[in-house]
Amino acid sequence: MVEHAILSASSAHRWLTCPPLPQLERFFENKTTEVAHEGTVAHSLAEYKVRKLIGEKTRKPKSKSIDDDMEQHTDDYAFYINELLQTIKMRTPDPIILIEQRLDFSNYVPDGFGTGDCLIIADKTLYIIDLKYGRGVLVDAEDNPQMMLYALGALNIFDALYDIEEVEMTIFQPRKYNISTSVKTVNELKEWADSELKEKAELAFKGEGVVKYGPWCQFSNCNTILRARKDYHDKLTRFQLCSPHLLTDSELEEVLEHVDDLVKWATEVKEYATKVTIETDKEWSKFKLVEGRSVRKFSDDKKVEEVCKANGYTDIYRNSLITLTDMEKLMGKEEFNTLLGNLVYKPEGKPTLVPRSDKRKELVLHNVKQEFGGKE
């Protein structure tokens, strides 16, 4: 059985920003999504490869989720660990490497613990490498509270045994082509723990403090019905649903800041209300449960084929290629690139507005007639 800390390292950004959330989340179901399962399998496969790399006896995990992409990405992770280890050995002949190490930081966070994917101790430096298999959100190591908690937990174990002066924390996120590293001194980490972490962790453990809505709430299991989310979007009511041509540019930008989350929230609220109705027979004053639209299907394709042929209908088949992704999985990346690489193209994506903080390169569309003073 896997233990779960109330104040987990992986959700640290959330409970440090919104201390009451962890206690609220205890009343809601934690869903195991396909993405989360995939991440668990990838971590198991990566663990196997690193253990094998350092000469430990281990057994390769088996899962239907393991495909060529996962094999490649976990190979890249193991290769990165090996390269780092070889570099470290040039100045520290006998570094200590630990895989899936339990890290206890309960002296700063009530009942706080976590698991470090890979730790390397080399003289005055402690290295912590964390595999992030997700491809949805780019994760930065700089001032990353999860990594800093891992660092504090590791220092609790090794600081008295080794003369550690600094901790190098690395996020390895292969599907985002992201390797992010941050270095902090032991004094910096302990100062953060004493000046900020302890107080907020105690508030979070008690369920006290203020919930401030923002991106850090997106993975909360009670985000759908979080009042702070409604309050955040309520400020749009001052526009009184004005037509777009009545809004100023700055007002339009303010609305744009809310659009993506409003659309997502609307879908989540409907899904949540439907689930509650189905599971508890809840009756709403203005809504009811009905059978949704569905698409007709054949109950037995083979019998349909027999009936059609028996009655002279032969033109009943359509041949189409399998998807590009399925074709790549069928052939393997190398064979696919050799045979079909020159037949693959990536069309331009549809232009879309995103916040300035988005790391994608800005798309500049030039209007030639305007640039040269011409008329439309």
C-alpha atoms as one frame of an Amber mdcrd trajectory, in Angstrom:
protein
   0.000   0.000   0.000   1.387   3.408  -1.034   1.533   6.031   1.714   0.378
   9.535   0.957   1.386  12.526   3.052  -1.286  15.157   3.672   1.321  17.809
   2.921   3.098  16.040   0.086   6.178  17.427  -1.606   4.554  17.098  -5.041
   1.702  19.420  -4.015   3.901  21.834  -2.033   3.396  24.757  -4.402  -0.344
  24.383  -3.861  -0.419  24.202  -0.067   2.275  26.853   0.360   0.140  29.255
  -1.689  -3.260  28.061  -0.426  -2.726  26.499   3.040  -6.348  25.334   3.633
  -6.501  23.179   0.481  -4.964  19.883   1.734  -7.562  19.498   4.486 -10.383
  20.385   2.061  -9.071  17.866  -0.470  -9.375  15.022   2.044 -13.162  15.075
   1.536 -12.874  14.472  -2.205 -11.957  11.420  -4.230  -8.463  11.247  -5.701
  -8.861   9.904  -9.219  -6.127   7.804 -10.747  -6.008   9.166 -14.266  -4.474
   7.495 -17.291  -1.806  10.212 -17.302  -0.956   9.529 -13.638  -0.786   5.779
 -14.293   1.494   6.369 -17.266   3.762   8.482 -15.074   3.929   5.751 -12.429
   4.894   3.152 -15.031   7.529   5.477 -16.518   9.064   6.006 -13.073   9.196
   2.250 -12.475  10.875   1.689 -15.838  13.337   4.528 -15.207  14.138   3.134
 -11.756  14.846  -0.287 -13.287  17.223   1.199 -15.864  19.197   3.286 -13.368
  19.485   0.393 -10.905  20.723  -1.817 -13.742  23.168   0.923 -14.722  24.789
   0.981 -11.283  24.996  -2.796 -11.103  22.047  -3.636  -8.833  19.954  -6.735
  -9.388  16.535  -5.690 -10.588  13.619  -6.820 -12.705  12.088  -4.911 -15.591
   8.482  -3.875 -14.941   5.773  -5.124 -17.298   2.966  -2.884 -18.458   0.881
  -2.245 -21.559   1.746   1.438 -21.103   5.388   0.801 -22.007   5.883   1.759
 -25.649   8.794   2.877 -27.824   8.443   6.478 -26.670   8.584   5.530 -22.991
  11.567   3.281 -23.632  13.378   6.139 -25.377  12.545   8.772 -22.761  13.587
   6.557 -19.844  16.771   5.641 -21.732  17.482   9.369 -22.007  16.936   9.758
 -18.259  19.256   6.852 -17.421  21.838   8.223 -19.869  21.661  11.620 -18.160
  22.216  10.010 -14.746  25.159   8.046 -16.109  26.752  11.117 -17.717  26.350
  13.081 -14.486  27.782  10.217 -12.464  30.833   9.908 -14.722  31.442  13.667
 -14.484  31.187  13.550 -10.700  33.618  10.617 -10.505  36.312  12.734 -12.159
  36.606  14.704  -8.912  34.962  12.315  -6.420  36.032   8.700  -7.041  33.413
   7.086  -4.806  30.138   9.055  -4.879  27.065   7.530  -3.245  24.012   7.059
  -5.450  20.572   6.272  -4.046  17.454   5.426  -6.053  13.864   5.937  -4.815
  15.089   7.148  -1.423  12.458   7.956   1.208  13.030  11.491   2.472  11.591
  12.709   5.759  11.211  16.450   6.290   8.710  16.244   9.167  10.920  18.517
  11.296   9.710  21.309   9.001   6.368  19.976   7.695   3.996  17.976   9.951
   4.132  14.299   8.880   6.031  15.409   5.778   7.854  12.874   3.629   8.478
  12.082  -0.004  10.567   9.939  -2.338  13.602  11.169  -4.251  14.017   9.569
  -7.684  17.812   9.807  -7.646  20.273  11.207  -5.098  24.039  11.450  -5.530
  26.326  12.511  -2.682  29.742  13.747  -3.753  31.887  15.450  -1.123  30.463
  18.936  -0.597  27.613  18.653  -3.133  24.333  16.772  -2.930  22.635  16.124
  -6.273  18.886  15.488  -6.548  17.397  14.488  -9.902  13.635  14.230 -10.349
  11.991  12.666 -13.402   8.852  14.424 -14.628   7.163  12.350 -17.329   4.279
  14.760 -17.891   4.156  16.855 -21.031   1.370  19.246 -20.079   3.149  21.767
 -17.877   6.788  22.823 -18.120   8.405  22.426 -14.690  11.192  24.758 -13.551
  13.712  23.768 -10.873  14.346  27.340  -9.735  12.720  27.917  -6.334  10.756
  24.704  -6.838   9.297  23.847  -3.395   9.063  20.107  -4.139  12.771  19.929
  -4.923  13.641  22.096  -1.926  11.652  19.802   0.365  13.494  16.803  -1.068
  16.746  18.653  -0.402  15.791  19.304   3.227  14.801  15.654   3.671  18.100
  14.469   2.193  20.069  16.855   4.384  18.295  15.424   7.434  19.886  12.069
   6.575  23.285  12.994   5.194  24.241  16.440   6.478  25.734  15.015   9.672
  27.667  12.327   7.769  29.059  14.474   4.960  30.295  18.040   4.770  27.598
  19.137   2.304  27.687  22.821   1.349  25.267  23.024  -1.566  22.463  21.081
  -3.243  22.090  20.847  -7.016  18.463  20.112  -7.913  17.532  19.006 -11.437
  14.175  18.460 -13.129  14.456  16.023 -16.049  11.338  16.352 -18.232  12.038
  14.450 -21.465   8.697  14.921 -23.207   9.054  18.695 -22.873  12.763  18.578
 -23.833  13.385  20.271 -20.519  16.350  19.883 -18.176  16.192  22.542 -15.490
  18.761  22.884 -12.702  18.924  25.061  -9.607  21.727  25.249  -7.038  21.185
  26.424  -3.469  23.467  26.457  -0.486  22.532  24.521   2.627  22.176  27.827
   4.479  19.732  29.162   1.847  17.580  26.051   2.131  17.473  26.128   5.909
  16.743  29.851   5.939  13.764  29.271   3.596  12.566  26.434   5.833  12.716
  28.572   8.977  11.420  31.857   7.552   8.643  30.628   5.243   8.099  26.881
   5.106   7.425  26.066   8.765   4.742  28.702   9.314   2.811  27.916   6.130
   3.097  24.152   6.673   1.585  24.490  10.158  -1.291  26.548   8.730  -1.854
  23.958   5.997  -1.848  21.063   8.449  -4.521  22.832  10.526  -6.547  23.775
   7.450  -6.200  27.481   8.188  -5.239  30.486   6.087  -6.595  31.973   2.861
  -7.212  30.272  -0.489  -5.914  32.451  -3.294  -7.001  31.140  -6.682  -4.404
  30.702  -9.433  -2.627  28.120 -11.655  -1.396  26.322  -8.528  -4.988  25.135
  -7.907  -5.394  23.319 -11.223  -4.437  19.882  -9.896  -6.528  20.131  -6.721
  -9.254  17.485  -6.567 -11.729  20.085  -5.241 -10.850  22.759  -7.791 -14.190
  22.323  -9.597 -16.273  23.599  -6.675 -13.666  25.837  -5.065 -15.357  29.089
  -4.048 -12.123  31.004  -4.608 -12.361  30.032  -8.282 -15.846  31.543  -8.539
 -14.739  34.670  -6.685 -11.796  35.016  -9.060 -14.057  34.979 -12.126 -16.809
  37.059 -10.494 -14.873  40.249 -11.164 -15.859  39.901 -14.823 -19.446  40.738
 -13.868 -18.518  44.429 -13.815 -18.468  44.276 -17.616 -22.153  43.223 -17.566
 -21.605  41.074 -20.642 -20.820  44.079 -22.838 -20.450  43.506 -26.554 -16.753
  43.228 -27.469 -16.770  46.522 -29.400 -17.694  48.351 -26.171 -14.641  47.107
 -24.290 -11.268  48.811 -24.251  -8.116  46.901 -25.204  -7.099  46.514 -21.555
 -10.580  45.214 -20.681 -10.434  42.705 -23.530  -7.080  41.470 -22.219  -8.575
  41.104 -18.747 -11.346  38.911 -20.166  -8.799  36.898 -22.158  -6.958  36.084
 -18.921 -10.089  34.260 -17.747 -11.338  32.593 -20.933  -9.387  29.308 -20.897
 -10.104  28.576 -17.255 -13.771  29.597 -17.596 -14.267  27.138 -20.457 -12.474
  24.397 -18.536 -14.368  25.184 -15.334 -17.750  25.123 -17.089 -17.010  21.614
 -18.395 -15.762  20.430 -14.995 -18.837  21.792 -13.184 -21.195  20.015 -15.590
 -19.253  16.741 -15.257 -19.254  17.045 -11.462 -22.995  17.797 -11.240 -23.786
  14.889 -13.590 -21.641  12.514 -11.525 -23.339  13.592  -8.273 -26.784  13.123
  -9.851 -25.974   9.624 -11.101 -24.312   8.447  -7.904 -26.653   9.994  -5.304
 -29.984  10.466  -7.162 -29.730  14.164  -6.401 -32.574  16.310  -7.710 -31.758
  19.798  -8.958 -34.373  22.559  -8.995 -33.575  23.666 -12.574 -31.882  20.644
 -14.140 -32.666  16.994 -14.793 -30.832  13.916 -16.055 -31.752  12.743 -19.559
 -30.328  10.301 -22.063 -27.802  12.048 -24.255 -27.533  11.835 -28.020 -25.863
   8.713 -29.356 -24.671   7.413 -32.727 -26.199   4.304 -34.286 -23.908   1.286
 -34.481 -24.082  -2.238 -35.889 -24.448  -4.874 -33.190 -22.628  -7.573 -35.196
 -20.363  -6.499 -38.072 -19.863 -10.049 -39.280 -23.589 -10.715 -39.648 -24.056
  -7.384 -41.397 -21.366  -8.413 -43.871 -23.078 -11.782 -44.503 -26.501 -10.208
 -45.064 -25.114  -7.595 -47.442 -23.202 -10.127 -49.536 -26.192 -12.477 -49.679
 -28.286  -9.643 -51.122 -25.759  -8.506 -53.699 -24.257  -5.541 -51.868 -20.479
  -5.806 -52.253 -19.308  -2.190 -52.200 -19.469  -2.019 -48.391 -15.807  -1.482
 -47.448 -13.651   1.593 -47.037  -9.881   1.349 -46.896  -7.968   4.036 -45.017
  -4.494   4.363 -43.546  -3.974   3.915 -39.859  -2.965   7.116 -38.055   0.582
   8.467 -38.295   1.166   7.726 -34.596  -0.043   4.124 -34.984   2.131   3.718
 -38.078   5.195   4.934 -36.138   4.443   2.490 -33.315   3.964  -0.326 -35.846
   7.302   0.248 -37.582   9.363   1.697 -34.762  10.844   5.206 -34.952  13.979
   4.327 -36.930  12.205   2.269 -39.610   9.399   4.828 -39.802  11.824   7.692
 -40.396  13.743   5.694 -43.004  10.679   4.651 -45.025   8.227   7.473 -44.504
  10.176  10.391 -43.040  10.167  12.313 -46.335   6.393  11.853 -46.613   5.618
  13.455 -43.265   4.982  17.148 -42.841   3.731  19.265 -39.965   1.228  21.933
 -41.003   1.307  25.301 -39.317  -0.704  25.397 -36.123  -3.710  27.662 -35.881
  -2.693  31.025 -34.384  -3.862  31.351 -30.786  -3.556  33.991 -28.078  -1.681
  32.978 -24.921  -0.273  34.895 -21.925   3.106  36.616 -22.381   4.524  34.185
 -19.813   4.058  31.312 -22.307   7.498  30.074 -23.413   6.538  29.537 -27.061
   8.046  31.913 -29.609   5.810  34.820 -30.557   4.207  34.522 -33.979   4.553
  37.763 -35.967   2.102  38.132 -38.849   3.009  40.956 -41.242   0.424  42.792
 -43.284   2.415  43.747 -46.398  -0.082  46.368 -47.599  -0.085  48.134 -44.247
   3.713  48.067 -43.992   4.127  49.751 -47.369   1.272  52.188 -46.924  -1.039
  50.413 -49.309  -4.784  50.165 -48.999  -6.670  47.034 -48.103
